[in-house]
């Protein structure tokens, strides 16, 4: 149940950020072309995937005990 709450919270945060981005871009005089939005979306998606992957590796390492001996000769 806790995992669902975390995922729901993260999705709500992502939705809020997307709505805020669209709102702010509407307030700015400059425009972003379709290709710009595609590049922006790909950049955000790649950043999110990279963050999820790195956090996953940290959790995997912690659960397997690979980092227990770090710093001990």
Buried (B, 14 or more C-beta within 10 A) or exposed (E): EEEEEEEEEEEEEEEEEEEEEEEEBEEEEEEEEEEEEEEEEEEBEEEEEEEEEEEEEEEEEEEEEEEEEEEEE
